[in-house]
Amino acid sequence: NEVITDLFEGLMYPDPAGNPRPGVATSWQQSADGLTWTFHLRPDARWSNGAPVTAQDFVDSWRRELDPRTGAQYAGAFATFVNGDAIAAGRMSPATLGVEATDTHTLVIHLAKPTPYLLDLLTQSFTYPVYMPAVRRYGDDWLRPGHMVSNGPFMLKDYILGNRITLAKNPFYWDAGEVHLTQVVDYIITDPNQESLRFMAGDLALTDLFPETQYPFL
């Protein structure tokens, strides 16, 4: 999840206190009955290949997520969207999902019932858009370096299975001027003892994996 939020950005993004703040969306309105939400997207939002991030990108990504063939773990989170449950269960087409792009930078969500937590929901990584041209071209290999196209502050540079993931700054990110890191290296370590030792040796800048017995010492 840490890596995903470096690579991709949704309509909303959690601030340091955990509250939703504008991500790809700059503003939004909801209808009086709470069933229709309209989001206005940043005109300067770009994918890491320079292509614009559009409202249709969100429509296509969410339809893909709810398609039972995708097998998305969090498809059920869209249950309050019109037809969300029926699509995830395979009873209706993904094209019937209650979301539409009324123009390039306007996304409208239609809900089956009021969802007061919608903005918080839209900060979650499973609501982030994916670049569908890469998904269609490469299939599951769209996740590989050289194939992945992302819209967050970083892009995938290198991925060594079982070792590390290297991210590079995305020059097309809309807020790239505020991204001060040029590279992030995430080490994949599953042994708490090894991770805490590497942290204490200065090999890691951050860890949340360590043996429980070391808690008082750390």
C-alpha positions, 0 to 999 in steps of 0.5 A: 500500500505504501508503494501504491500510494507513491505510484498512484493518486485517486480523486482524494488523498489522506492528509497527515491527520488522515482527513481527505484532501483534494488529489486528482479532484480539485472540487466537488458537489453533492446533491441535496439527497446525497445520491449524486456527487460531481467531481472536477478534475485537475486539468494539469493532472498527467500520467507518467507518460505525459497523457492527461488523466481524465474522468473516463480513466476513473470510469474505465478503471472502476468498471474493470475493478468490479468486473468479476473476471478481474477478481479484485479483492475490494470490489465490494467497497463499491456496493453503494454505487448504483449497480455496484453489488450486482456487477460484482456478483456477475448479474449486470454488466460493468457498463451499468456502474453508476459512474459517468464522465460528463466531460474530460475533467468532470466525473459524476458518481451515482449512489444507490443510497447516501454514503457519508464516508464517500470522500474517505472511501476515495482516499483508498488505494483500490479507488485509484485509476490505472492506465487502461491502454497499458493494461489492455496491451500488456495484460498482467505484465502492465505491472512491470518496469517499462510497462507501468504508467502511473499518475502519482508523484513517483513512477516504477523504475525497477522491481527485483522480486523478493528484494526491492522496488525502486521508484523515480520521481514522476516529472509529469505529476501535477505537484512535482515541484513539491516532491523533493525526493528524486528516488525511493527504494523500498526493500522487501524484507519479511524477517523482523529480526533482519529488518530491525538489524538493517534499520539499526545499521542505517541501511533502512530509513524507516521500518515498522517490522521488528520483533515484539521483544525489541519494542522497549529497546527501540 
